[in-house]
Amino acid sequence: MADPATITAAIAANVRGQRAHRGLTLDELAARSNVSRGMLIQIEQGRTNPSVNTLTRIADALGVTLARLVEVADTPVVRVVHESEVVTFRHPGGGSARLLVGTDAPAILELWDWRLEPGEHHDGDAHPAGTREMLTVLEGRLTLTVYGRSHLVGPGDAVVFSADRPHRYANEHDEPLRFVMVVTEPPVPPDGTVSPDGTVSPDGTVPPDGTGASEVIESADGGREAS
């Protein structure tokens, strides 16, 4: 596992580089990402260890994956990620989220290994329109909440859901929870935004009521709700 100082330095360099490449000022990136200018300065100077949600907002604003922002070295044509290179985000309750590997645009993908201890939960921010997450539970039981509905996902179950609205992963049971997750974000045309059903609005916006969204959540077990 890369040491925290190396990861912090990589994040600082990557955020600075991606922002400079796009010709954005700190104020412009702050407005796009909803991350304060002061926090961006601390990140770019390597003086803080940002959370997953903060980095996700910045990555979305820059049009890159979170994996690109935590990349310690340049990505070659073929890359093997060794155990020592995996970036781990620790949760206060003892769980963790390990970003195993990710790809940059236009095929934006991330592969995660999540662990949540009993009673732990993580609230995920809404990703860009059209983003989907797919996961399978390896151990324990996951309570997944999307669009205000909770779904119980047990060992061996798999689920895919629209992740462009706030969502929550929770371990509401007595045993540890582990699941593997893939995040996939569609490419966005320069003149529009992809909506949850794959359509593009001419003005680059998605209707606030989610009109046009087909399936919010699909589960291998029929999408049973959590009790």
ABEGO torsion letter per residue (X at the ends): XBBAAAAAAAAAAAAAAAAAAAGBBAAAAAAAAGBBAAAAAAAAAGABBBBAAAAAAAAAAAGBBAAAAABABBBBABBBBBAAABBBBBBAAGBBBBBABBBBOABBBBBBBBBBBBGBBBBBBBBBBGBBBBBBBABEBBBBBBGGBBBBBBBGBBBBBBAABBBBBBBABABBBBBBBBBBBBBBBAABBBBAAGBBBAAGBBBAAGBGBBBABBBAAGGBBBX
